[in-house]
Amino acid sequence: MKKIVQLAIGLGAAMMMSVPVMAADTVTVGIWDNNQFAGLQQIANEWSEKSGVNVEFEVLDWGTYWTMLEAGVSGGEMPDVFWMHSAYAQMYQQADVLLPLNDYIDNDDAIDLSNYYEGITELYSADGVQYAIPKDHDTIAVVYNKAVFDKYGIDYPSKDWTWEEFAAIAQEITEKGKDDGVYGTYMNCGSNQSGWYNLIYDFGGEVITEDKTKSGMDQEGTIAAMNFVGEQILPACPSQDSMANTAGDTMMISGTLGMYLDGSWMVNTYYTADNAADLAWAELPYKDRNENGSVDEGERCSIYNGIGWSIYGKCENPDAAYSLISAFASKEGQLKQSELGVTMAAYKGCSEPFISAFEGMDLSAFTDIEEDGTLVFRPYSKYTGRWEDNFTTFFIDAWNDPSSMTQVCKDIAADMNSILASENE
């Protein structure tokens, strides 16, 4: 940790002579995930010991967090440092809210953006200006309950299982677990990144075109994937009403689910559960589109995303704020983040410590997918939050009546295209 401590005094050797980092007594930090708080606080405390600058975290839930930022933009209080997300990054970057970081990065030996996952770096850049430094990256895997599988005499998932096999297992668990109130799996209409987004790309579709100008929700592959969800997966799930009222991780921990797709950011929730010894992780299934019996590129996709560290444009002491986020994002900070089990790293090659941070729980499925599959960056545009929120509203009908799935996908595409057109007006 010595290099992190040295960095806290300035912005690297080139700036230590000119940047008055010590001028601020406190840097305030806003985040939305309490699971990450303890580890981040530990890293921040080490930074504070050398910089003389305190760090105060405010941990909010997802909805309240974005309400807070919106209020801050309109004249309310804003934290000095806060997380940015793909659902809102483009909007905030174009609203003159975030501090441009190019000059800081250029003078910081600890930060070389080529060391981070490209999709995350690009997300937080607009017109050549970098507005956030990548904090982490995540992937998706399947958590399954070994006790449920054992009770009903079902083999555990294999490494190269298909979506058809996933659906068959889910249905078998649902049938055998009927009297026990146990379901095979769970996929809510709002389960996008950690759910049906992954199937869309496996089936050869896309949520949004690469140039972000048109919806992909009416593409043949997308519609095929969503019909598969409706016809093969939803029959093994609790009712839509039940899923709307109870989160998948809650059902998983209660022992009423056999399998559930979830993200690496949720590992600690399962690790600290009372039935943690029953829970294990498997790689995502794949769709054998060319029917050759093996996983080819694009047939096993994991949506990945990454939070970014941003600084408020009117922060009273941006030098101190930058020194803090540089400490978090440096190679040493990223390794420490992984070692503490906070999240996987945005810095390439620094995530292995995360996999071994949870003794007794094998998390290799989250990193193996990067070799065994294809990473697809979480779909986004300027107004991601608008069209993505509408997905849930539209899909409720299809979840309750899967026969309407094709038409609902087309309706979603029309709505999404209208929003995308407004982004360029």
Number of C-alpha atoms within 10 A of each C-alpha: 13 8 13 24 19 16 23 28 24 25 29 21 14 13 15 16 10 9 17 15 23 17 13 17 14 17 22 16 22 21 20 18 14 12 17 19 15 13 19 17 14 14 21 22 17 16 25 20 12 15 22 17 23 15 18 16 17 14 17 15 11 11 9 12 19 15 11 17 20 15 13 15 16 10 9 10 12 22 20 23 26 25 20 28 19 23 19 17 28 21 17 19 22 12 10 12 18 22 20 21 18 15 10 18 19 14 15 22 16 21 21 14 17 10 14 23 20 14 17 26 22 15 26 26 19 14 6 10 14 22 28 29 30 31 28 28 24 22 27 28 25 22 26 24 23 19 15 22 20 11 11 13 11 13 10 14 21 12 13 17 18 21 22 16 15 21 22 16 23 25 21 18 25 24 16 16 19 12 8 9 13 23 27 31 30 28 24 24 22 19 16 18 20 21 24 22 23 29 29 27 24 27 25 18 23 24 23 22 14 12 7 16 16 18 23 24 26 22 18 15 19 25 24 19 22 25 20 21 22 20 17 19 23 25 20 24 21 24 15 19 12 12 17 14 8 13 14 24 18 14 19 24 19 13 20 21 29 26 29 22 24 21 20 22 19 17 19 16 13 20 17 12 15 10 15 16 15 17 22 20 23 25 26 29 28 27 25 20 15 10 8 8 11 15 20 16 12 19 23 26 28 33 23 24 25 25 23 26 26 29 28 23 16 13 18 13 19 23 18 27 26 27 24 29 24 28 26 25 26 25 24 19 26 27 24 25 27 23 22 21 23 24 27 30 29 29 25 16 14 20 25 16 20 24 21 17 16 17 9 11 18 15 23 16 22 24 21 14 20 14 8 18 22 19 22 18 22 21 20 22 22 21 20 20 16 15 21 18 12 15 21 17 13 17 21 19 16 21 23 16 12 21 14 15 25 20 13 22 23 17 17 24 22 16 16 26 20 14 20 22 11 11 14 8 5
